[in-house]
Amino acid sequence: MTDQIIWLNAPGDVTQFHVEEHHPSEPPGNGELKIRHQAIGTNFLDVYHRKGIYPMPSYPAVIGAEAAGIVEDVGPGVSLFQKGDRVAYGGPPVGAYRSTRNIAAERAIKLPDAVSAKTAASSLLKGMTAYMLLKKTYNVRAGTQVLIHAAAGGLGSILVRWARSLDATVIGTVGSAEKAELAASYGADHLIVGRGADIVADVKRLTNGLGVDVAYDGIGGDTLLKSIRSVRPFGMAVTIGQAAGAIPPVPVEELRPGKALCHPSIMAWCADIGQYREAALAAVGAMETGIVSQIGAEYRLADVAKAHEEMESGRSAGSILLIP
């Protein structure tokens, strides 16, 4: 059997990817599993890695932060897994853009029968991120007023569903009427539609002039200031990405009176194995209840360039999968 690895030659555009056909990789080492991927998740983190916004230690490199599949082989010292187990993983170290992969067994999460490989690959890292954002970065609970940008996207759809399961009030922003319809189906209470919308004015109108308790902003660019200005006094704005461009400097005066600005990283969170497993198990449990990312598109692993182009275009609502 011939497998594939997607190499990133250097930081840049999608032409920096190249596909290598190879024979099956080496057997797993001590404490490792060899996983044959059935589905590989993509995230905007992958775009940041590809572009060099978050540079890799060396090149060529293999990127990709989550996948799901079948345990094909078990290394020495592993007792909790056996061949044939269905598993998923997310977080560091990156390197998921390949047909098979050896990973530390402690980073594998067994999948219940109710969660498919495609669901896990599209939702695990985003679900872990949602758990970190909703329960650790800011404790969202009944009555919390939340602003979620890109509410129809991969992470946004999970944030909306999870926040609503906590009885929070969700205000979502979306770019089109079609995406508004999707976000409403996920449970968003209010939607601000269109890239030219006056987000701050609309949020203030929907919150009786006060502002939301917490705003989650993966857009970046000039949207972050709008997010901060949409937050109530002593609330929090959380910046989690820069899909629309680099995040500009934020004058400290924008945080008056008493607003907090947080910039968490799911990869840093997951570097601690205890925190990683806590978040991953919470995400899988949420998937069992239907808190998942919709799958917006699927591409063959060799078509990774097309997947990245679609991800950056903003056309797709939901997650994009790579299928080996």
PEDAVEN-V507121 format. One record per backbone hydrogen bond with DSSP energy under -1.0 kcal/mol. CO is the residue of the C=O (numbers start at 1). NH is the residue of the N-H. E is the energy in kcal/mol with one decimal. If there is no record, write none. Layout:
CO NH E
CO NH E
This chain:
3 22 -2.7
4 99 -2.5
5 20 -2.9
7 18 -2.2
8 61 -1.9
13 16 -2.0
14 17 -1.5
16 9 -3.0
18 7 -2.9
20 5 -2.1
22 3 -3.3
29 32 -2.1
31 105 -3.0
32 75 -2.8
33 103 -2.3
34 72 -3.3
34 73 -1.3
35 101 -2.0
36 70 -2.1
39 68 -2.5
40 322 -2.7
43 46 -1.6
44 48 -2.2
45 49 -2.4
46 50 -2.9
47 51 -2.6
48 52 -1.0
48 53 -1.4
48 54 -1.6
50 12 -2.5
61 8 -3.1
63 97 -2.3
64 95 -2.7
64 96 -1.6
65 91 -1.5
66 41 -1.4
67 89 -2.1
68 38 -3.0
68 39 -1.8
69 87 -2.5
70 36 -2.8
71 84 -2.9
73 34 -2.7
75 78 -1.3
76 31 -3.3
82 85 -2.0
85 71 -2.6
86 111 -2.5
87 69 -2.6
88 109 -2.6
89 67 -1.8
96 98 -2.7
97 6 -2.5
99 37 -2.6
101 35 -3.0
103 33 -2.8
104 107 -2.0
105 108 -1.6
109 88 -1.7
112 115 -1.8
116 120 -2.5
117 121 -2.7
118 122 -1.8
119 123 -1.3
120 124 -2.5
123 127 -2.9
124 128 -2.7
125 129 -2.3
126 130 -2.6
127 131 -2.4
128 132 -2.5
129 133 -2.6
130 134 -3.0
131 135 -2.2
132 136 -1.3
132 137 -3.1
133 138 -1.1
134 140 -3.0
138 140 -1.5
141 144 -2.3
144 169 -3.0
145 213 -1.8
145 214 -1.6
146 171 -3.1
147 216 -3.1
148 173 -2.1
150 153 -2.0
153 157 -2.6
155 159 -2.7
156 160 -2.7
157 161 -2.1
158 162 -2.9
159 163 -2.8
160 164 -2.3
161 165 -1.7
163 168 -2.2
164 167 -1.7
167 143 -2.3
169 146 -3.0
170 189 -1.2
170 190 -2.0
171 148 -2.7
172 192 -2.9
173 151 -2.3
174 194 -1.9
176 180 -1.8
177 181 -1.9
178 182 -1.5
179 183 -2.8
180 184 -2.4
181 185 -1.5
182 186 -1.2
183 188 -1.9
184 187 -1.1
190 172 -2.8
192 174 -2.2
194 197 -1.4
197 199 -1.5
198 202 -2.5
199 203 -2.8
200 204 -2.5
201 205 -2.3
202 206 -2.2
203 207 -1.2
204 209 -4.0
207 210 -1.7
212 232 -3.0
213 236 -2.4
214 147 -2.4
215 238 -3.2
216 149 -1.9
217 240 -2.9
218 243 -1.8
219 244 -3.5
220 223 -1.9
223 227 -2.3
224 228 -2.7
225 229 -2.4
228 231 -1.4
230 212 -2.5
232 235 -2.1
235 260 -2.5
236 215 -2.0
237 262 -2.6
238 217 -3.2
242 245 -1.4
245 221 -1.3
251 254 -2.0
252 255 -1.7
253 256 -1.6
255 259 -3.4
260 237 -2.8
262 239 -2.7
265 269 -2.3
266 270 -2.5
269 272 -1.1
272 276 -2.8
273 277 -2.5
274 278 -2.0
275 279 -2.5
276 280 -2.9
277 281 -2.5
278 282 -1.8
279 283 -2.4
280 284 -2.5
281 285 -2.3
282 286 -2.1
283 287 -2.2
284 288 -1.8
286 291 -2.4
287 290 -1.7
290 292 -1.5
294 319 -3.3
297 321 -2.6
299 323 -3.0
300 303 -2.0
301 304 -1.1
303 307 -1.7
304 308 -2.3
305 309 -2.2
306 310 -2.3
307 311 -2.4
308 312 -2.4
309 313 -1.4
310 314 -1.0
319 296 -2.8
319 297 -1.5
320 42 -1.0
321 299 -2.4
322 40 -2.6
323 301 -1.9
